[in-house]
Amino acid sequence: MGFSEAKAVVVAALHEGNFEHEARDALAEKNLLAVGDVDANEVAALVLKTRSEDYRESPHHWDESVMVHTFTPTVREERWYIKVYFVETDGDDWKAMSISVHRARN
């Protein structure tokens, strides 16, 4: 799955409410979506503003067969960091697993 497909899948998952949050330390600091500081529509808008040069994919640290998609758009001079991976559900549907949604530190 490359940039365009990952972008489309994560935006669709956010609009459909088809996402979960990965449990982690420092949740309030690292996942603003999980704690309600931003909503799914706001995150989808950020992902839509991501350019291909602000995207990368890499294997997840605990399972290298799972690809993690990182979007780092700059919106209103503020850099964002959005990190997700996908798990397949029944059929061809994907569920987005939110790892991080936060403002990037300089």
PERATA-V630791 format. One line per field, one symbol per residue. ss: DSSP state (h for helix, s for strand, l for the rest). psi: psi as a letter, one per 40 degrees, with the letter a starting at -180 (. if undefined). burial: # if it has 9 or more other ideal C-beta (glycine too) atoms within 8 Angstrom, else .. A space follows every 10 residues. Layout:
BEGIN
ss = ???
psi = ???
burial = ???
END
This chain:
BEGIN
ss = llhhhhhhhh hhhhhhllss slllllhhhh sllllllllh hhhhhhhhll lhhhsssssl llllllssss sllssllsss ssssssssll lllsssssss ssslll
psi = hadddddddd dddddefgii hhhiifddde gdddeediid ddddddddeh idefiiiiii deheehhhhh hgihhfehhi hhhiiihhah beiihhhhdh hihii.
burial = .....##.## #####..##. #.....#..# ####.....# ..##.##..# ...##.#.## ......#### ###.....## ######.... ...####### ##....
END
